[in-house]
């Protein structure tokens, strides 16, 4: 606890900037992977038409759709947590989702390579009933391998995200606390200086009132004595 509340050193700020840059790069890559997965999922859905719910292909369609949606949410939460101190809590949600996505990536990647022959054979054998052309089969075959590799790439990225985000969140919280403490100290000093100025002004005018009161009382006293 003492270490986390200590003043942030220069080296820690450098590491913070490095982690922030890495997380920014990961967010961009995650966004790109999410767009590719979502595009592949929509392509499958449009080409398979009424047969998109077939067990041989439905798992791939829905897995890519779900992972792409989660990756978009993770990158959005992470961007928000880096952009605004009031959104730092979103980094925790991004971490939890990253762990979930990493597990899904592992399962989907293993399944993709293990079921590759089954899926592609099913598409080739049922091309007529599925209304697929040779070009459609070729596109799906090419992108299938890319998607399978993308699952494992996403797994590595999300694991690294969780590790880097832990240090980023801790340092960001300490920097925010330092900044809040600095603002509080500035407000306190301003209030103190304002109070001192108000007191000095009050004392100054009190002294002037006393001076002029004493002065006019001396000037009026001779005239009163003459009347007597």
C-alpha positions in Angstrom: 0.0 0.0 0.0 2.8 2.4 0.8 4.4 1.8 -2.6 1.2 2.5 -4.5 0.6 5.8 -2.6 4.3 7.0 -3.0 5.2 9.7 -5.4 5.4 8.6 -9.0 9.0 8.7 -10.1 10.4 9.7 -13.5 11.2 6.1 -14.5 7.7 5.0 -13.6 6.3 7.8 -15.8 8.4 6.6 -18.7 7.2 3.0 -18.2 3.6 4.4 -18.0 4.0 6.1 -21.4 5.5 2.9 -22.8 2.5 0.9 -21.6 0.1 3.5 -22.8 1.7 3.4 -26.3 1.6 -0.4 -26.3 -2.1 -0.5 -25.3 -2.9 2.1 -27.9 -1.2 -0.2 -30.6 -3.0 -3.3 -29.2 -6.3 -1.4 -29.4 -5.7 -0.5 -33.0 -4.8 -4.1 -33.8 -7.8 -5.5 -31.9 -10.0 -3.1 -33.8 -8.6 -4.4 -37.1 -8.9 -8.0 -36.1 -12.5 -7.4 -35.0 -13.3 -5.8 -38.4 -11.8 -8.8 -40.2 -13.7 -11.3 -38.1 -17.0 -9.4 -38.4 -16.5 -9.1 -42.2 -15.9 -12.9 -42.4 -18.9 -13.7 -40.3 -21.2 -11.4 -42.4 -19.7 -13.0 -45.5 -20.5 -16.5 -44.3 -24.0 -15.4 -43.2 -24.7 -13.9 -46.6 -23.3 -16.8 -48.6 -24.8 -19.6 -46.6 -28.2 -18.0 -46.7 -30.8 -20.3 -45.0 -28.1 -22.9 -44.2 -26.1 -20.6 -41.9 -27.4 -22.6 -38.9 -25.8 -25.8 -40.0 -23.7 -27.3 -37.2 -20.7 -27.7 -39.5 -20.5 -23.9 -40.1 -22.7 -22.3 -37.5 -20.0 -22.5 -34.8 -17.5 -20.7 -37.0 -20.0 -18.0 -37.9 -21.1 -17.3 -34.4 -17.7 -17.6 -32.8 -16.2 -15.0 -35.2 -19.2 -12.7 -34.6 -19.0 -12.9 -30.8 -15.2 -12.5 -30.6 -15.4 -9.5 -33.0 -18.0 -7.8 -30.8 -16.0 -8.4 -27.7 -12.8 -7.1 -29.3 -14.7 -3.9 -30.3 -15.9 -3.5 -26.8 -12.5 -4.1 -25.3 -10.8 -1.6 -27.6 -13.5 1.0 -26.9 -13.2 0.6 -23.1 -9.4 0.8 -23.3 -9.4 3.9 -25.5 -11.8 5.6 -23.1 -9.8 4.7 -20.0 -6.6 6.2 -21.6 -8.4 9.3 -22.9 -10.1 10.4 -19.7 -9.3 10.0 -16.0 -13.0 9.7 -15.2 -13.1 6.5 -17.3 -10.2 4.7 -15.6 -12.7 2.1 -14.2 -13.4 0.9 -17.8 -9.8 -0.6 -17.9 -11.0 -3.2 -15.4 -13.9 -4.2 -17.6 -11.5 -4.4 -20.6 -9.3 -6.7 -18.5 -12.2 -9.1 -17.7 -13.3 -9.1 -21.3 -9.8 -9.7 -22.5 -9.5 -12.8 -20.3 -12.8 -14.1 -21.7 -11.7 -13.4 -25.3 -8.3 -15.1 -24.7 -10.2 -18.3 -23.6 -12.5 -18.1 -26.6 -9.5 -17.5 -28.9 -7.8 -20.6 -27.6 -10.9 -22.8 -28.0 -11.8 -21.3 -31.4 -8.2 -21.6 -32.7 -7.8 -25.2 -31.7 -11.3 -26.0 -33.1 -10.6 -24.1 -36.4 -7.4 -26.1 -37.2 -8.9 -29.4 -36.0 -12.1 -29.0 -37.9 -10.6 -27.4 -41.0 -10.9 -30.4 -43.3 -14.4 -31.2 -42.0 -15.7 -27.6 -42.6 -14.1 -27.2 -46.0 -15.1 -30.6 -47.2 -18.7 -29.9 -46.1 -18.8 -26.7 -48.1 -17.3 -28.4 -51.2 -19.6 -31.4 -51.0 -22.7 -29.3 -50.5 -21.9 -26.4 -52.8 -25.0 -26.9 -54.9 -27.4 -27.0 -52.0 -25.6 -24.1 -50.4 -25.6 -22.2 -53.7 -21.8 -21.6 -53.4 -19.7 -20.9 -56.5 -16.1 -22.0 -56.9 -15.0 -18.4 -56.2 -17.0 -18.5 -52.9 -15.3 -21.8 -51.9 -11.9 -20.4 -52.8 -12.5 -17.2 -50.7 -13.7 -19.1 -47.7 -10.8 -21.5 -47.9 -8.2 -18.7 -48.1 -9.7 -16.6 -45.3 -10.4 -19.7 -43.1 -6.6 -20.1 -42.5 -6.3 -16.3 -41.8 -9.1 -16.4 -39.3 -7.6 -19.4 -37.5 -4.2 -17.7 -37.2 -6.1 -14.5 -36.1 -7.6 -16.4 -33.2 -4.1 -17.3 -31.8 -2.8 -13.8 -32.6 -5.6 -12.3 -30.6 -4.9 -14.8 -27.8 -1.3 -13.5 -27.5 -2.4 -9.8 -27.7 -5.1 -10.2 -25.0 -2.7 -12.0 -22.7 -0.1 -9.2 -23.1 -2.9 -6.6 -22.7 -3.8 -7.9 -19.3 -0.2 -7.9 -18.2 0.5 -4.3 -19.4 -2.8 -3.0 -18.3 -2.1 -3.9 -14.7 0.9 -1.6 -14.5 -0.9 1.1 -16.6 -3.9 1.2 -14.3 -1.9 1.4 -11.1 0.4 4.2 -12.3 -2.5 6.0 -13.9 -4.4 6.0 -10.6 -1.4 7.3 -8.7 -0.8 10.1 -11.3 -4.5 11.0 -11.1 -4.2 11.1 -7.3 -1.2 13.3 -7.4 -2.9 15.7 -9.8 -6.0 15.8 -7.6 -3.8 16.4 -4.5 -2.0 19.2 -6.4 -5.3 20.9 -7.3 -6.5 20.6 -3.7 -3.3 22.1 -2.5 -3.6 25.0 -5.0 -7.2 25.6 -3.9 -6.1 25.6 -0.2 -3.3 28.1 -0.9 -5.7 30.3 -2.9 -8.2 30.3 0.0 -5.5 31.1 2.5 -4.1 33.9 0.4 -7.6 35.2 -0.2 -8.3 35.1 3.6 -5.0 36.9 4.3 -5.7 39.6 1.7 -9.2 40.1 3.1 -7.8 40.3 6.6 -5.1 42.8 5.5 -7.7 44.9 3.7 -10.0 44.9 6.7 -7.2 45.9 9.1 -6.1 48.6 6.6 -9.6 50.2 6.4 -10.0 49.8 10.2 -6.8 51.7 10.8 -7.9 54.4 8.3 -11.3 54.7 10.0 -9.6 55.0 13.4 -7.1 57.6 12.1 -9.7 59.8 10.5 -12.0 59.5 13.5 -9.3 60.6 15.8 -8.3 63.4 13.4 -11.8 64.9 13.1 -12.4 64.6 16.8 -9.3 66.8 17.5 -10.3 69.3 14.9 -13.9 69.7 16.3 -12.8 70.0 19.9 -11.5 73.7 19.8 -14.7 74.9 18.3 -16.7 73.3 21.1 -14.4 74.9 23.7 -14.9 78.4 22.1 -18.7 78.0 22.3 -18.4 77.2 25.9 
